[in-house]
């Protein structure tokens, strides 16, 4: 067993003894039943409900299926349309406690005090309809135009904050993002869409969706995007070198992508496939490559998944899931005039059986077994050939126990065995209490683990990074108190107070002669507060606003790099002119951040505005979005591999026009 598990083993054993004692006591002497009208029976729930996320109904605010300990925020298809979101990154950037850092190559997601620029692993798990889609080479999630799903195909996006290893295993470290896609019946037509935007950007999409009389639902979609991008001035390269073009990078920011997506489902089964390929030119000369010279990334991802649900008896439900995914990466660059090419490939398949039992009147039992085979995890460059496959098997279980008619105990644990990184146990315990109707208190403590990626463990380029084959898994322990108050299905207030601490944290550190190396450190901690308010009026007005305070410290007690202390979000959408037009106003505020140097990066506030209508012509939807409405100049922190660049300028005012025609 690896060090992270050994350090926690005594605490875990004690916790498991307590959990087993409580389980035995409650199974023979439960005090009262939960209220069936307000607490759903998991044996009739869909797979995503079994995972204890939230569900959404038409115009109402989401309500949790069960009183799980997690705090969940949701952006719906209506929100995506109202605010003109073009990528998953823009959706997540609008959500409670999250922020995006963009380095002109990838979008990096930060949350709960962790926002290291350029950290491919990210530590937040990305799911599509419950299936993990992080690649298995860098463990990276793709949130921009490199993502698998067009935003127009998204029914809702759910962000579950805090460790989620009990349900999801490795890499559900600081949180989970789950994309739920639309059904064919939601489109019920053929859609042809054309979008035009700033920086010579064009996108086309063709989609078809229908539910047939047989009950089979079908969704098909294909799209493509092309953008020339911008020119950038980097004063760090305005140093008299004739090859640096006076610090001006011209025509090195373009990108193009292709996406394909299919989804077919019946009453008890579903099959999904997805394909995404993106080529991105990078203007920032990463890893000390030649400035003002072509540098590009190409990422290709494809997956197929199948799910089947059935009732084995009146008291036992089974959900089966099998998936396969494949990832390919190619980098083309130049160093001192010599071409450098790098490639990576990852392939895996996995299967999972999840059971839900209601044999006991005061228990909701969820348990299962999962197997995953990462049979290819490969990186190739002129000085490296690394290919390390591995297998993992997992056992997990959780029980929600009704102690009183307004008091529940939620306990669970997961055991993971990795053929290369050893074993881990991830426990969770929570108390859920409803002191009075419409008020819910949740107090939880959970532990999660993450194994190192092969990039962190084995990568070298002989000039910047040195491998570390002895790298071990890291862990996080989090305690959270959540208060939720609902005035009705139309108004909701959420408050969360949390503390989390990491052990054996994996981070790049100076090694020797200018090299860096990923190693295990002492870890750090974050204390935070998050507030979220949401209201939907009968007249169609929708308001969502949030505030997050996070004090993230490294092992030395210093302010963590690129972690803003304050995040503020405001979203207001309202109908105008007898519902003929809808406007969406969004304001995002980010406080200053530490970039590891003596000068912090200034904070900023941005305003975005969207106007949309489906009344201009029959069957035609028109949407116009202006992002960075006030043309605010602001910067993001550059990854450490972008030296000497320390900050990267972000987009000024830009416009996005989208036309969607529905052929019934």
VODRENDREN-626630 format. One record per atom (N, C-alpha, C): residue in one letter; x negated, y negated, z negated. Coordinates in steps of 0.1 Angstrom, whole numbers, plus 5000, padded with zeros to 4 digits. Atoms other than C-alpha are relative to their C-alpha. Example, Ala and Ser with C-alpha at 12.3 -4.5 7.8 and 13.67 -1.06 7.14 Angstrom:
<recs>
A499150125000;A487750454922;A499149885000;S500950115000;S486350114929;S500849894992;
</recs>
This chain:
<recs>
X499250125000;X500050005000;X499149885000;X500850114999;X498749665009;X500149914988;X500250085012;X497749394984;X501349934997;X498850075004;X500949194987;X501050094993;X499149915007;X502949494977;X499550044986;X500649965013;X500549594949;X500249894990;X499850115010;X500749244933;X501449994995;X498650015004;X504549264932;X500550134995;X499449875002;X504949634925;X500650014986;X499549995013;X505349604887;X501349924998;X498850075001;X507949334890;X501150075008;X498949944992;X509749524917;X500550124993;X499549885008;X509849844896;X501049964989;X499150045010;X511349654868;X501449955005;X498850054994;X513849484890;X500950125005;X499349894995;X514849814906;X500750084989;X499549935011;X515349974872;X501349924995;X498950085004;X517649684862;X501250015010;X499049984989;X519549714896;X500750134998;X499449875002;X520050084891;X500950014988;X499249995012;X521350044856;X501349925002;X498850074998;X523749774866;X501050075010;X499249934991;X524949984895;X500750124993;X499449895007;X525550284873;X501149954990;X499050055009;X527350074847;X501349955007;X498850064993;X529649894872;X500850115007;X499249904993;X530550214891;X500950074992;X499149925010;X532150364860;X500849904992;X499350095009;X533350054843;X500249865007;X499850134994;X534149774869;X501349944994;X499050075008;X536449514854;X501249975007;X498850044993;X538649394881;X499850005015;X500150004986;X539349384918;X499849865005;X500050134994;X538449094941;X501349975007;X498750044994;X541248894957;X499950035015;X500149964986;X541949064991;X500349895009;X499650114991;X543448745005;X498849925004;X501150094998;X540148555002;X498750075003;X501249924999;X537548835004;X500250115010;X499749914989;X537349035037;X499550144997;X500449865001;X537049415038;X499050035011;X501149984991;X533749495054;X500250125009;X499849884991;X535049825068;X500849965012;X499350054988;X537049625093;X499349895007;X500750114994;X534349375102;X499250045012;X500949984989;X532249345133;X498650024996;X501449985004;X528549415134;X499449884994;X500650125005;X527549055129;X500649974986;X499450025013;X530049035099;X499350104990;X500749915009;X528349345085;X498749954995;X501350065004;X525149145084;X500249894991;X499750105010;X526948905061;X499649865004;X500150144995;X526648595082;X501449944999;X498750075000;X529548355087;X500750025013;X499250004987;X532348365113;X500749875001;X499450134997;X534048075129;X501350025007;X498750004993;X537648015140;X500349875006;X499750114992;X538847775166;X499549874995;X500350145004;X538847425151;X499749994985;X500250015014;X538247525115;X498550024997;X501449995005;X534947515095;X499850154996;X500349865002;X533247855091;X500250034985;X499849955014;X534048065060;X499250145000;X500749885001;X531848345048;X500950124999;X499349875000;X533048705054;X500050064986;X500249965014;X531648805020;X499249904993;X500750105008;X530148614992;X498550034999;X501449975000;X526548685002;X499349884994;X500750115007;X523848474985;X499549895009;X500650094991;X522748295016;X500849885003;X499350134995;X523547935027;X499950005015;X499949994986;X524647925063;X500449875006;X499650124992;X524847635088;X500350055014;X499549954987;X526647675121;X500249885010;X499750094989;X526647485154;X500850085010;X499149934991;X529547585177;X499849965014;X500050034986;X530047585214;X500649865002;X499450134999;X532247275209;X499049894997;X501150095004;X529247105192;X499049985011;X501050004989;X526847205220;X500549915011;X499550084989;X529147045246;X500149864996;X499850145004;X529946735225;X498749924999;X501250075002;X526346655219;X499050025011;X500849984988;X524946765252;X498750084998;X501349935003;X522347015238;X499650085013;X500549934988;X520247155266;X499150124997;X500949895005;X517947395246;X500450044986;X499949955014;X518047595214;X499349914991;X500850095008;X515347355201;X500949884996;X499150115003;X517847065204;X501150034990;X498949955009;X520547265186;X499450014986;X500649985013;X518247365157;X499549874994;X500550135005;X516847015154;X501149924994;X498950075006;X520346895145;X500550074987;X499549925012;X520747155116;X499349964987;X500550035014;X520247115079;X498650064997;X501349965005;X516647125068;X499050055010;X500849954989;X515147215102;X499449885008;X500650104991;X512747015124;X499150075010;X500749944989;X511047085157;X498749915003;X501250064996;X507447005166;X499750055014;X500349964986;X506646995204;X498749955004;X501450034996;X503147005217;X499849995016;X499950004986;X504146975254;X499750145007;X500049864995;X503847355257;X501150084994;X499049925007;X506047515231;X500749914989;X499250065012;X508747405205;X499850094988;X500249925012;X507747515170;X501049954989;X498950035010;X510447535143;X499450004986;X500450025014;X509847415108;X501250004991;X499049995010;X511947475077;X499550044987;X500349975014;X511847495039;X498549974997;X501350055003;X508547295039;X498950065008;X501049954992;X506747505064;X500249965015;X499850054986;X506147345098;X498649985006;X501450004995;X502547425109;X500049995015;X499950024985;X502147285145;X499150115006;X500849914993;X500947545169;X500050144994;X500049875006;X501647845146;X501050095008;X499149924991;X503048095171;X501050094992;X499149905008;X504448335144;X501249934995;X498850075004;X506848075130;X500650044987;X499549955013;X508048295102;X501549984999;X498550004999;X511748245112;X500450105011;X499649904990;X513348545129;X501149955009;X499050044990;X515348485161;X500750125005;X499249894996;X518248715169;X501049955011;X498950034991;X520648725199;X501050114998;X498949905003;X523948895189;X499450114991;X500549915010;X522049055160;X498850085004;X501249934995;X519049185181;X498849914999;X501150085001;X515649055173;X499349985013;X500650034987;X513948875202;X498749934999;X501450055001;X510648745188;X499150105008;X500949914993;X507848885210;X499250084989;X500849925009;X505649155194;X498549995001;X501450034999;X502349005203;X499649894991;X500250125009;X502448665187;X501149984990;X498850015008;X505748715169;X500749865002;X499550134997;X506848395186;X501550005004;X498750034995;X510348265190;X500049895011;X500050094989;X511248075222;X501249924999;X498950095003;X513447775216;X500349905012;X499850104990;X512947555247;X500550065013;X499649954987;X513347625284;X499350145003;X500649875000;X511347945277;X501050104994;X499149925007;X514348085258;X500850095009;X499349904992;X516548375270;X501449965004;X498650034998;X519948215269;X500349855003;X499550134997;X521447905285;X500949954989;X499150055011;X523147685259;X501550015004;X498649994996;X526347695280;X500650144997;X499649875003;X526548065272;X500150034985;X500049985015;X526348025234;X501349974994;X498750025007;X529448065213;X499749924987;X500450075012;X527647955181;X498650044996;X501349985005;X524247935165;X500149994984;X500049995015;X523848035128;X498650004994;X501350015007;X520947935106;X500250054986;X499949945014;X520648145074;X498649974993;X501250045006;X518047985051;X499650104990;X500549925010;X515748165028;X499650145005;X500449874996;X514148515029;X501150095003;X498949914996;X516248775047;X499550145003;X500649874997;X514049085047;X500950124996;X499249895004;X516649305029;X500850055012;X499249964989;X518849295060;X499250015013;X500650014987;X516349215088;X498550055000;X501349945001;X512949335076;X498949895004;X501250074998;X509549205088;X500349875008;X499950144994;X509348825097;X501249924997;X498950085005;X512648725082;X499549934987;X500850055011;X510448515060;X500649874993;X499550125005;X511748165056;X501549985005;X498750014996;X515048215074;X500350085013;X499549924988;X517048365103;X500849915009;X499250064990;X518448215135;X500750105008;X499249904993;X521248415151;X500849935011;X499250054989;X522648325186;X501150105003;X498949924996;X526048455192;X500549955014;X499750044987;X526848455229;X501550015003;X498650004997;X530248395245;X500450135007;X499549894993;X532448665259;X500549955014;X499550044987;X533548675295;X501449935000;X498750065001;X537048585284;X499949854997;X500250145003;X535748255271;X499849915012;X500250074987;X534748155307;X501350025008;X498849964992;X537648335324;X500049935014;X500150074987;X536448195357;X498550025006;X501350014995;X533448155380;X499649854998;X500550145002;X531347845370;X498849985008;X501250054993;X528947655392;X499649874994;X500450125007;X526947395374;X498749945006;X501250074996;X524447135385;X499749894990;X500550105010;X522346915362;X498849935006;X501150094996;X520046625369;X499649924988;X500550075012;X517846455344;X498749925003;X501250084999;X514946225339;X498850095002;X501349934997;X511346325349;X500250105011;X499849924989;X512646465381;X500450144997;X499649875005;X514446745364;X501350045007;X498849954994;X517046965382;X500350144994;X499649865004;X518947275370;X501350045007;X498849954994;X521547495386;X500350134993;X499549885007;X523647775370;X501250055007;X498849934994;X526148025384;X500450114990;X499549905010;X528248225358;X501450055004;X498749944998;X531148465359;X500450074988;X499549935012;X533348585330;X501450035002;X498649955000;X536548785327;X500250114991;X499649885007;X538349025305;X501050075009;X499249934991;X539949295326;X501150074993;X498849945006;X543249475320;X499650134992;X500549885007;X541249785309;X499549974986;X500650045012;X539949585280;X498549985000;X501450034998;X536449565293;X499849855003;X500350144999;X534949215290;X498649995007;X501250014992;X532249105315;X499549855000;X500650134998;X529848805315;X498750025008;X501250004992;X527248745342;X499549865002;X500550144998;X524948435346;X498650005005;X501350034995;X521948315365;X499849855001;X500350144999;X520247985363;X498549975003;X501450044997;X517047795373;X499849864997;X500350145003;X515347475363;X498649975005;X501350054996;X512547265377;X499849864996;X500350135004;X510946955363;X498649965003;X501350054997;X508046745374;X499249964987;X500650045012;X507446615339;X499449865000;X500550145002;X505546295328;X498550005002;X501550025001;X502046145330;X499749944986;X500350045014;X500346085296;X498649945000;X501350065003;X497545865284;X499550054986;X500649965013;X495246015257;X498749924998;X501250095003;X492745755243;X498850094996;X501249915004;X490646045229;X499150045012;X500849964988;X489546125265;X499749885009;X500450124993;X489045765276;X498649964995;X501350015006;X485345795269;X498949985011;X501050034990;X483645705302;X499750125008;X500349884992;X483446065315;X500849995013;X499350024987;X484346035352;X501050115003;X499149894998;X486146375351;X501349984992;X498950025009;X488546245324;X501149905005;X499050094994;X490445995347;X500449904990;X499850115010;X490145725320;X501150044990;X499149955010;X492245945296;X501450035005;X498649994995;X495245975320;X500150145006;X499649874995;X496746325326;X501149985010;X498950024990;X498746305358;X500450135007;X499449884994;X501046575371;X499650134994;X500449885008;X500146825343;X501050034990;X499049985010;X503446835325;X501350075006;X498949944994;X505747015349;X500450144995;X499649865004;X507747335343;X501150045009;X498849954993;X510247565360;X500350134993;X499649875007;X512247865347;X501150075008;X498949914994;X514648145358;X500550084989;X499449925011;X517148305335;X501150095007;X499049914996;X519448605340;X500650064987;X499449945012;X521948735314;X501350075004;X498849924998;X524649005314;X500550054987;X499449955012;X527049115287;X501350075004;X498849924998;X529649395290;X500450074987;X499649945013;X531749515261;X501450055001;X498649945002;X534749725252;X500449984985;X499550025014;X536649755219;X499050054990;X501049955010;X533849955202;X498650015004;X501449994994;X530749915223;X499749875007;X500550124992;X528649645240;X498650035005;X501349994994;X525649635263;X499649865005;X500550134996;X523549315269;X498650025007;X501450014994;X520549235292;X499749865001;X500450144998;X518548925294;X498650005006;X501250024993;X515648795315;X499749855000;X500450144999;X513648475312;X498649995004;X501450034996;X510548345330;X499849855001;X500350144999;X509048005325;X498549985003;X501350054998;X505947845339;X499949864995;X500250145006;X504647535320;X498649955002;X501350074999;X501847305329;X499849924987;X500350065013;X500047165298;X499049895002;X500850124997;X498546815298;X498949974989;X500850045012;X496746825264;X498650064999;X501349935000;X493647035272;X499850084987;X500249925012;X494147295244;X498750074999;X501249925002;X491247485229;X498749955007;X501250074994;X488647235242;X499850045015;X500149974986;X489447325278;X499749875008;X500350124992;X488647085307;X501249915001;X498950104998;X490746765305;X500249965014;X499650044987;X492546655336;X499750115010;X500249884991;X492247005350;X501250094998;X498849915002;X495047265356;X499950094988;X499949915012;X496147445324;X501450044999;X498649965000;X499247655324;X500350134992;X499549885006;X501247915305;X501250055008;X498849934994;X503748165319;X500450114991;X499449915009;X506048355296;X501150075007;X498949924994;X508348635308;X500550104989;X499449915010;X510748815285;X501250065006;X498849934996;X513349075292;X500450104989;X499549905010;X515549295269;X501350065005;X498749934999;X518449535269;X500350064987;X499649955013;X520449635239;X501450065001;X498749945000;X523449855232;X500550024986;X499549995013;X525749865202;X501350085001;X498849915000;X528450115192;X500550004985;X499450005013;X530850095162;X501250104999;X498949905002;X533150365148;X500350024985;X499649975013;X535050455117;X499850164998;X500349865002;X533650795104;X501150064991;X498949955009;X536450815078;X500749874995;X499350125005;X538850585059;X499149924991;X500950075010;X535950485036;X498649985006;X501350014995;X532950485059;X500049965015;X500250054987;X532050285090;X498650005004;X501449994994;X529050335113;X499849905011;X500450084989;X527350085135;X498650045005;X501249964994;X524650205159;X499549895009;X500650104991;X522249975177;X498650055006;X501249964994;X519450055202;X499649885010;X500550114992;X517249795220;X498650035005;X501350004994;X514249765243;X499749865005;X500450134995;X512249455251;X498650015005;X501350004994;X509249365271;X499649855002;X500550145000;X507049045270;X498750005008;X501250024993;X504448925294;X499549855000;X500550135001;X502148625291;X498849985009;X501250034992;X499548465314;X499649864998;X500550145002;X497348165308;X498949985011;X501150044990;X495247995335;X499549864996;X500650135005;X492747725325;X498550005005;X501450024996;X489147605330;X499249954988;X500950055011;X486247555306;X498649985007;X501350044993;X483147365319;X500050045015;X499949984986;X484447415354;X500250155004;X499849864997;X484747795351;X501550044996;X498649965002;X488247955354;X500050114989;X499849915011;X489448135323;X501550055001;X498749955000;X492448365325;X500250104989;X499749925012;X494148535296;X501450065002;X498749934999;X497048785295;X500350074988;X499549935011;X499148945269;X501350085004;X498849924997;X501849215271;X500450084987;X499449925012;X504149375245;X501350075004;X498849924997;X506749645248;X500450084987;X499649935012;X508849805221;X501550055002;X498649955000;X512049995215;X500350034985;X499649975014;X514050045183;X501450044999;X498749965002;X517150195169;X500449994986;X499550025014;X519250145138;X501450054998;X498749965004;X522150305120;X500449934987;X499650075012;X524050095096;X501450054996;X498849945006;X526750235073;X500649904990;X499350085010;X529450045053;X501050094993;X499149915007;X531250235026;X500849934989;X499150065011;X534150145003;X500650114992;X499549895008;X534450464982;X500549954987;X499750055013;X534650254950;X500749875001;X499150114999;X537249994944;X499349874997;X500650125004;X534849744930;X498649985007;X501350004993;X531849794954;X500249985015;X500250014986;X530949694989;X498650045003;X501349944998;X528149915000;X499649995015;X500550014986;X525949855031;X498650074999;X501249945000;X523050085038;X499650055014;X500349964986;X521050205068;X498550045001;X501349954997;X517950335084;X499649945014;X500450064987;X515950165113;X498650065003;X501349954994;X513050285135;X499649905011;X500550094989;X510850065157;X498650055005;X501349954994;X508050165181;X499549885009;X500750104993;X505849875192;X498850075008;X501049914994;X504050105217;X498949925008;X501150084994;X502149815234;X500049874994;X500250145005;X500749505218;X498649975005;X501350014992;X497949395242;X499649865003;X500650134996;X495749085247;X498750035008;X501249984991;X493149065275;X499549865004;X500750124995;X490648785282;X498650045004;X501349964996;X487148785296;X499150064990;X500949945011;X485648885262;X500750094991;X499249925009;X488449085247;X501050095007;X499049914996;X490549395253;X500550064987;X499449955013;X492849455223;X501450065003;X498749944998;X495749695224;X500350094988;X499749935012;X497249815191;X501550024998;X498649975002;X500549985191;X500250044985;X499749965013;X502350075159;X501550044999;X498649965002;X505550225145;X500449964986;X499550045013;X507750125116;X501350074998;X498749955004;X510550295097;X500449934987;X499450085011;X512850125073;X501250064994;X498849965007;X515450215047;X500449884991;X499550125007;X517649955031;X501450034995;X498749995006;X520749925010;X500449884991;X499550115009;X522849664992;X501450034995;X498649975006;X525949664970;X500449874994;X499450115007;X528249384960;X501050054991;X499349945011;X529849464927;X500949894994;X499150095006;X532949294914;X500050024985;X500049995015;X532349234877;X501249944993;X498750065004;X535349004872;X500749965013;X499350044988;X537948874896;X499449875006;X500750124995;X535748564900;X498550014998;X501449995002;X532248704894;X499550135006;X500649894993;X530148934916;X498550014999;X501449985000;X526749084915;X499650065014;X500549954987;X524949134949;X498550044998;X501449945001;X521849364948;X499750075012;X500549934989;X519749504975;X498550025001;X501549984998;X516349634986;X499850065013;X500449944987;X514549735017;X498550054998;X501349945000;X511549965021;X499650015015;X500650004987;X509349925052;X498750075000;X501349944998;X506550155063;X499549975014;X500750034987;X504150035090;X498850095001;X501149914998;X501650275105;X498649934999;X501350075000;X498950005106;X499849914988;X500150105010;X499749765077;X500650054986;X499649945012;X501050005050;X501549974997;X498650005005;X504249965029;X500449874993;X499650125007;X506349685015;X501450034995;X498749995006;X509449664993;X500549864998;X499450135001;X511749364996;X501350004993;X498850005007;X514349324969;X500749875000;X499250125001;X517149074964;X501150024989;X498949995010;X519549004935;X500649874999;X499350125000;X522248744933;X501350014992;X498750015007;X525148634912;X500949905007;X499050084994;X528248484928;X501149974991;X499050045011;X530648294906;X501049895006;X499050104996;X533948104914;X500749954987;X499450055012;X534647904883;X501449955001;X498750044996;X537747754899;X500250015015;X499849984986;X539347804933;X499449885008;X500750094990;X537447634962;X498649974996;X501450035004;X534247614942;X499350144999;X500849885001;X531547884946;X498549974996;X501450015004;X528147914928;X499350135004;X500849884997;X525448144941;X498649984994;X501450005005;X522148214923;X499350125004;X500649884994;X519748444941;X498549994998;X501549995000;X516148564939;X499750115010;X500449904989;X514548744969;X498649995003;X501449984996;X511248864982;X499950055014;X500249954986;X510148905018;X498650015004;X501449984995;X507049015037;X499949985015;X500350014986;X505448955070;X498650065003;X501349944996;X502649165086;X499349915010;X500750084990;X499948995106;X500250045014;X499949974985;X500248975144;X498650055005;X501349964995;X497549125166;X499249885004;X500750124997;X496748775177;X499249954987;X500750055012;X495948675141;X498950104995;X500949905005;X494149005134;X498850035009;X501049954991;X492149085165;X499549905010;X500450094989;X491948785188;X498749944998;X501250084999;X488648625198;X499949955015;X500450064987;X487548405227;X498649975001;X501450025001;X483948395216;X499649854999;X500350145002;X484148015212;X500749934990;X499250075011;X486947915188;X500550094989;X499449925010;X488348215170;X499350134999;X500749885003;X486848515153;X501150104994;X499049915005;X488848835145;X499950044985;X500049965014;X489748965110;X500850134999;X499349885000;X490649335111;X500650044986;X499549975014;X491149345073;X501149914995;X498950095003;X493949085074;X501250084995;X498949935007;X496849195051;X501349925001;X498750074999;X500549115050;X500149904989;X499750115010;X501848805032;X501450024995;X498749995006;X504848765010;X500549864995;X499450125005;X507248494998;X501150054990;X499049985010;X509448484967;X500849874999;X499250125000;X512348244966;X501250024990;X498850015009;X514948144940;X500849885004;X499150104994;X517947944951;X501349994993;X498750025006;X521047794935;X500849925010;X499250054990;X523847714959;X501449964994;X498750045003;X527047514953;X500849975012;X499150034988;X529847524979;X501449964995;X498750045003;X533047334977;X500849975013;X499250014989;X535847355002;X501349944996;X498850065003;X538747115000;X501150075008;X499149934991;X540447305029;X499150075010;X500849954989;X539447485060;X499449905009;X500450114991;X538647145074;X498949924993;X501050085007;X536247005048;X499150094991;X500949925007;X533147155032;X498849924996;X501250065005;X530247045010;X499150114995;X501049905004;X527147255005;X498849934993;X501250055007;X524347184980;X499150124997;X500949895002;X521247394977;X498749954993;X501250035007;X518347374952;X499150135000;X500849884998;X515447614958;X498549974996;X501450005002;X511947704948;X499450135007;X500649884993;X509747934970;X498549994999;X501550005001;X506148044966;X499550125009;X500649904992;X503948244990;X498850064993;X501249945005;X501248494982;X499250065012;X500849944989;X498348615005;X500449935013;X499550074988;X499448345030;X498950025011;X500949984988;X498048405065;X499949865007;X500250134994;X496448085079;X498650005006;X501350014993;X493547995102;X499149914991;X500950075009;X490547875082;X498650005007;X501450014995;X486947765091;X499250134997;X500849875002;X484648065095;X498549985001;X501450014998;X481248015110;X499749935013;X500550064988;X479547785135;X501149955009;X498950064992;X482747615146;X501150105002;X498949904999;X484847935146;X501149984990;X499049985010;X488147975129;X500350154999;X499649865002;X489548295115;X501250004992;X498849995008;X492948395102;X499650094988;X500349935012;X492648505066;X501149994990;X499050015010;X494748565035;X499549904989;X500350105010;X494848265011;X500850024987;X499350005012;X496248194977;X501549975001;X498650044998;X499548064991;X500349874995;X499550135005;X501547754983;X501450014995;X498650005005;X504947654971;X500849885005;X499150104996;X507947444980;X501149984990;X498850035008;X510547274958;X500949925009;X499250074990;X513547154978;X501449984996;X498650035002;X517047014978;X500649985014;X499350024988;X519547035007;X501449974997;X498650035001;X522946875011;X500650005014;X499350004987;X525446925039;X501549974998;X498650035001;X528846775044;X500650025014;X499449984987;X531246875072;X501549984999;X498650025000;X534746765081;X500650005014;X499350004987;X537146835110;X501449944997;X498650065001;X540246605113;X501050065010;X498949954991;X543546705128;X500049925013;X500050084987;X543046425154;X498850035009;X501149964991;X539946595168;X498649944996;X501350065004;X537246395150;X499250114992;X500849905007;X534346615138;X498749934994;X501250075007;X531646495113;X499250114993;X501049915007;X528546685101;X498849924997;X501150085004;X525846525081;X499250084989;X500849925010;X522946665060;X498849924996;X501350065005;X519946555039;X499250114994;X500949905006;X516946765029;X498849934995;X501350055006;X514146685005;X499250134998;X500849885002;X511246925005;X498649954996;X501350035005;X508046894985;X499150135001;X500849884997;X505647155000;X498549974997;X501450015005;X502147204985;X499250125004;X501049894997;X499147414996;X499450044986;X500649955013;X497147614970;X499349904992;X500750105007;X495147304961;X500949894994;X499050105005;X498347114953;X500249885009;X499950114991;X498046884983;X501250025009;X498850014991;X500846785007;X499750095012;X500249904989;X501247065033;X500149925013;X500150074987;X500346965069;X501350015007;X498850014991;X503246845091;X501350034993;X498749975007;X505946895064;X500549864995;X499450135005;X508146585061;X500750024987;X499350005013;X509446505026;X501549995002;X498650034998;X512846395040;X500450025014;X499349984987;X515146495068;X501449964999;X498650055000;X518446325076;X500650035013;X499349974988;X520946435102;X501549954999;X498650065000;X524246265112;X500650035014;X499349964988;X526646405139;X501549964999;X498650055000;X529946235148;X500550025014;X499449984987;X532146355177;X501549964999;X498650055001;X535546195185;X500649995014;X499350014987;X538146205213;X500449855002;X499650144996;X538945875232;X501050015011;X499150014989;X541645765256;X500950125001;X499149895001;X544246025246;X499450135004;X500749874998;X541746305245;X499450025014;X500649984986;X540546235281;X498550005000;X501450025001;X537046155270;X499650044985;X500549985013;X534946285241;X498649944999;X501350055003;X531946105226;X499350074989;X500849945011;X529146255205;X498849914997;X501250085005;X526746035185;X499250084990;X500949935009;X523746195168;X498949914996;X501150075006;X521246035145;X499150104992;X500949915007;X518146215133;X498849924994;X501150085007;X515646075107;X499050104994;X501149915005;X512246235099;X499049914993;X501050085007;X509946095073;X498650025005;X501449994996;X506146055076;X499550144997;X500649875002;X504046375078;X498549994999;X501450005001;X500546465069;X499450095011;X500649924989;X498346575099;X498650054996;X501349955004;X495346675078;X498949905000;X501050114999;X493546345084;X500549904989;X499750105010;X493546035063;X501249925003;X498950084996;X496245865083;X501350095002;X498849924998;X499846015080;X500649965013;X499250034988;X502046035111;X501349934996;X498950085004;X504745765109;X501350085002;X498749954998;X508345865104;X500849935011;X499250054989;X511045795129;X501550034998;X498549974999;X514845775135;X500449995015;X499549994986;X516445875168;X501550005001;X498650004997;X519845815183;X500250075013;X499649944987;X521446035210;X501549985002;X498650024996;X524745975228;X500450085011;X499549924989;X526846205249;X501549965002;X498650034996;X530046125268;X500450115010;X499649894991;X532046415284;X501549995002;X498650004997;X535346465301;X500350125010;X499649904991;X537246735319;X501349955008;X498850064994;X539946495333;X499649925013;X500450084988;X537946325361;X500650065013;X499449924989;X538946595387;X500450134995;X499649875005;X540746925383;X498950105000;X501049905001;X538547205371;X498549964999;X501350065000;X535546975368;X499749944986;X500550065012;X533646905336;X498849915003;X501150094998;X531346605335;X499449964986;X500650035013;X528846535307;X498749915003;X501150094999;X526346245304;X499449984987;X500750015013;X523746255276;X498849905002;X501250085001;X521245985267;X499350034987;X500849975012;X518546105243;X499049904998;X500850115004;X516445865224;X500549875006;X499250114994;X519045605232;X499349864999;X500750135003;X516945315217;X498650005005;X501449994994;X513745425235;X498949984989;X500950015011;X511945475202;X498750085004;X501249934998;X508245555205;X499650074987;X500349925012;X507245835182;X499150125004;X500949904997;X504746115179;X500250124991;X500049885008;X504446475167;X498550044997;X501449965004;X501346625150;X499650115011;X500649904991;X499046815174;X499550124993;X500749895006;X497947165167;X498549984999;X501450025002;X494447205154;X499250045012;X500749964988;X493447375187;X500049895011;X500050114990;X494147045205;X499049894997;X501050105003;X491146865190;X499349965013;X499950115009;X490246585196;X501349934999;X498750075001;X493946495201;X500650034986;X499449985013;X495646445167;X501549995000;X498550024998;X499146335178;X500350005014;X499549984986;X501246395209;X501349915001;X498850084998;X503646135222;X501250085005;X498849934996;X507246245226;X500849925010;X499350064989;X509846165252;X500749874996;X499250125002;X511245815254;X501450025005;X498649994996;X514745735266;X500150095012;X499849924988;X515946005290;X501450045001;X498649994997;X519146085307;X500250145006;X499749864995;X520846425315;X501550005004;X498650004994;X523946445338;X500350155004;X499649864997;X525746785340;X501450005006;X498849984993;X528546875364;X500350155000;X499649855000;X530447215359;X501350015007;X498849984993;X533047325383;X500550154998;X499449875003;X535347615374;X500950055012;X499249944989;X536747845402;X500950104993;X499149915007;X539848015387;X500350125009;
</recs>
